[in-house]
Amino acid sequence: MMLSKVLESLLSTMNSTTITDCFIWAVIAVFLGALYARKKGESSHFLEYAPTLMTALGILGTFVGVVIGLLHFDTTNIEHSIPVLLGGLKTAFITSIVGMVGALAFNILDRLLPSSKNNGIASPVTVTPDHIHEVLQSQHKPTKASHCQKLERYLFPNGHFTSW
């Protein structure tokens, strides 16, 4: 059996209202999960990706809604097909709106709400050129020392100079 037929039969058995609800709950779950992760100061990659994920779920819901509407469309019985097609289009538009509103709302809240943790990044107000210079020097010293130690071990393998 072709994969497209399996997908088509799966989608044709689904109700557009159920699909709409599933996508809405998925967007809500991502939104709440991102807010929770933000509050805990964890999962920075998830926080960066959450708005994109909500938008992607909305777009996926759009295509699924259109496909569901078209799968049930019968050109020989247009009067019966129009309500089903419109149900699929409702799914399409509602899921797109929910995905975009979720992404926008999260981006706005992310900018407006104070962060509980700063993820280990020092506040720009507390960083001075002296701090930067100190950090750079501390990074340079171990590297220089390790190079000298390697050279000494090469030149003096027994701990003292030997002739070749």
LUMDRENRO-880004 format. One record per residue (C-alpha): x, y, z; residue number from 1. Coordinates in nm, 4 decimals. Layout:
<rs>
R	X	Y	Z	NUM
...
</rs>
This chain:
<rs>
R	0.0000	0.0000	0.0000	1
R	0.1303	0.3444	-0.0905	2
R	0.2197	0.5768	0.1948	3
R	0.0027	0.8516	0.0492	4
R	-0.3006	0.6212	0.0599	5
R	-0.2352	0.5419	0.4259	6
R	-0.2112	0.9114	0.5100	7
R	-0.5195	0.9881	0.3020	8
R	-0.7267	0.7190	0.4732	9
R	-0.6088	0.8371	0.8148	10
R	-0.6979	1.1996	0.7445	11
R	-1.0299	1.1150	0.5821	12
R	-1.1494	0.9437	0.9014	13
R	-1.0739	1.2504	1.1143	14
R	-1.3164	1.5250	1.2002	15
R	-1.1975	1.8802	1.1297	16
R	-1.3097	1.9966	1.4756	17
R	-1.0999	1.7278	1.6435	18
R	-0.7991	1.8224	1.4321	19
R	-0.8469	2.1904	1.5176	20
R	-0.8604	2.1077	1.8881	21
R	-0.5456	1.8932	1.8643	22
R	-0.3485	2.1719	1.6993	23
R	-0.4776	2.4332	1.9440	24
R	-0.3760	2.2133	2.2391	25
R	-0.0347	2.1519	2.0828	26
R	0.0267	2.5269	2.0470	27
R	-0.0939	2.5860	2.4034	28
R	0.1363	2.3093	2.5300	29
R	0.4384	2.4637	2.3548	30
R	0.3424	2.8105	2.4845	31
R	0.3042	2.6940	2.8446	32
R	0.6139	2.4744	2.8237	33
R	0.8180	2.7695	2.7002	34
R	0.6848	2.9949	2.9766	35
R	0.7657	2.7290	3.2351	36
R	1.1179	2.6773	3.0962	37
R	1.1693	3.0538	3.0942	38
R	1.0559	3.0830	3.4545	39
R	1.2986	2.8067	3.5567	40
R	1.5775	2.9631	3.3482	41
R	1.6309	2.6410	3.1535	42
R	1.6221	2.5154	2.7955	43
R	1.7440	2.8234	2.6126	44
R	1.7339	2.6380	2.2786	45
R	1.3708	2.5463	2.3362	46
R	1.2913	2.9068	2.4304	47
R	1.4488	3.0321	2.1093	48
R	1.2630	2.7745	1.9004	49
R	0.9205	2.7922	2.0736	50
R	0.7766	3.0807	1.8630	51
R	0.8904	2.9089	1.5432	52
R	0.7397	2.5809	1.6613	53
R	0.4043	2.7459	1.7374	54
R	0.4005	2.9113	1.3956	55
R	0.4971	2.5826	1.2279	56
R	0.2145	2.4015	1.4082	57
R	-0.0265	2.6668	1.2817	58
R	0.0954	2.6273	0.9248	59
R	0.0814	2.2480	0.9485	60
R	-0.2749	2.2784	1.0797	61
R	-0.3558	2.4961	0.7789	62
R	-0.2451	2.2310	0.5334	63
R	-0.4089	1.9485	0.7264	64
R	-0.7362	2.1452	0.7379	65
R	-0.7314	2.2115	0.3647	66
R	-0.6502	1.8460	0.2909	67
R	-0.9339	1.7244	0.5139	68
R	-1.1750	1.9600	0.3398	69
R	-1.0616	1.8490	-0.0053	70
R	-1.0626	1.4767	0.0806	71
R	-1.4339	1.4926	0.1580	72
R	-1.5215	1.7127	-0.1389	73
R	-1.7394	1.5329	-0.3911	74
R	-1.8029	1.7129	-0.7193	75
R	-2.1131	1.5006	-0.7795	76
R	-2.2674	1.6096	-0.4471	77
R	-2.1583	1.9693	-0.4012	78
R	-2.4392	2.0566	-0.1600	79
R	-2.3169	1.7944	0.0888	80
R	-1.9486	1.8678	0.0223	81
R	-1.9518	2.2422	0.0894	82
R	-2.0068	2.2162	0.4696	83
R	-1.7229	1.9633	0.5013	84
R	-1.4935	2.1784	0.2861	85
R	-1.5757	2.4836	0.4981	86
R	-1.5053	2.2831	0.8136	87
R	-1.1601	2.2015	0.6796	88
R	-1.1019	2.5657	0.5870	89
R	-1.2077	2.6698	0.9382	90
R	-0.9437	2.4341	1.0747	91
R	-0.6922	2.5860	0.8366	92
R	-0.7528	2.9440	0.9393	93
R	-0.8067	2.8820	1.3115	94
R	-0.4844	2.6833	1.3497	95
R	-0.2877	2.9496	1.1615	96
R	-0.4278	3.2243	1.3813	97
R	-0.3652	3.0289	1.7023	98
R	-0.0064	2.9492	1.5989	99
R	0.0726	3.3102	1.5099	100
R	-0.0985	3.4553	1.8184	101
R	0.0859	3.2060	2.0403	102
R	0.4205	3.3005	1.8874	103
R	0.3499	3.6734	1.9098	104
R	0.2228	3.6490	2.2676	105
R	0.5285	3.4525	2.3769	106
R	0.7682	3.6956	2.2078	107
R	0.5955	3.9904	2.3742	108
R	0.5909	3.8242	2.7173	109
R	0.9511	3.7149	2.6777	110
R	1.0561	4.0767	2.6193	111
R	0.8343	4.2332	2.8875	112
R	0.8628	3.9906	3.1797	113
R	1.1756	4.0033	3.3930	114
R	1.3913	3.6940	3.3673	115
R	1.4325	3.4812	3.6803	116
R	1.7881	3.3850	3.5829	117
R	2.0363	3.5535	3.3569	118
R	2.1774	3.2203	3.2301	119
R	2.5241	3.2998	3.3677	120
R	2.5673	3.6107	3.1556	121
R	2.6962	3.9111	3.3472	122
R	2.4943	4.2266	3.3291	123
R	2.6484	4.4749	3.0840	124
R	2.6456	4.7389	3.3586	125
R	2.8883	4.5349	3.5741	126
R	3.1389	4.4527	3.2984	127
R	3.4250	4.6967	3.2617	128
R	3.7347	4.6959	3.0409	129
R	3.9339	4.5867	3.3477	130
R	3.7096	4.2783	3.3807	131
R	3.7616	4.1904	3.0160	132
R	4.1384	4.2410	3.0425	133
R	4.1554	4.0222	3.3542	134
R	3.9633	3.7410	3.1859	135
R	4.1782	3.7566	2.8743	136
R	4.4980	3.7443	3.0815	137
R	4.3727	3.4479	3.2830	138
R	4.2966	3.2626	2.9596	139
R	4.6386	3.3415	2.8136	140
R	4.8522	3.2363	3.1109	141
R	4.7620	2.8643	3.1206	142
R	4.8165	2.8358	2.7479	143
R	5.1612	2.9949	2.7670	144
R	5.2606	2.7780	3.0632	145
R	5.1456	2.4593	2.8959	146
R	5.3481	2.5398	2.5823	147
R	5.6604	2.5984	2.7919	148
R	5.6081	2.2705	2.9772	149
R	5.5720	2.0786	2.6495	150
R	5.8890	2.2379	2.5123	151
R	6.0839	2.1568	2.8304	152
R	5.9662	1.7929	2.8172	153
R	6.0794	1.7708	2.4563	154
R	6.4163	1.9315	2.5139	155
R	6.4819	1.7689	2.8526	156
R	6.3045	1.4299	2.8501	157
R	6.4911	1.3111	3.1643	158
R	6.4503	1.6376	3.3466	159
R	6.7949	1.7599	3.2385	160
R	6.9704	1.8385	2.9136	161
R	7.0977	1.5371	2.7203	162
R	7.3014	1.5391	2.4034	163
R	7.1738	1.3741	2.0919	164
</rs>
